[in-house]
């Protein structure tokens, strides 16, 4: 079954009969990847246009403290967008045959967990900047979820289910 068909999210997790590289390869050729890639690249372009245009004009009208916060938030924003874009470009390289799916499984291509921040660093930041921050964080979280589902060594359920682990140990101990 390919990712282009409707399937439960567990199918992104490798199974015994299906290796990780096949999962990565399927994702790279899926409609889900197409949509995610398009959304990511559009967000990169839209954010760059904002920061170079309206954002630059808005930042000149801010108080010194708010302008400093704006600079910090815009750096975080562009860093996060470049992380997303890099991850998406690795998946596209797999799709186009420029990189093997096995190579894409290397840890250096994984997305890092992000620190969850509840509010921007300054209450007077322009709403457009805040909206780009929120959109970028949501896209990053989706890409991170996909990354973890495709590349983690163990399925998430096994990693967080100590009861199942104990049941399996008991079954092994008693020969079931």
Secondary structure, 3 states (H helix, E strand, C coil): CCCCCCCCHHHHCCECCECHHHHHHHHHCCHHHHHHHHHHHHHHHHHHHHHHCHHHHHHHCCCHHHHHHHHHHHHHHHHHHHHHHHHHHHHHHHHCCCCCHHHHCCHHHCCCCCCCCCCCCCCCCCHHHHHHHHHHHHHHHHHHHHHHHHHCCCCHHHHCCHHHHHHHHHHHHCCC
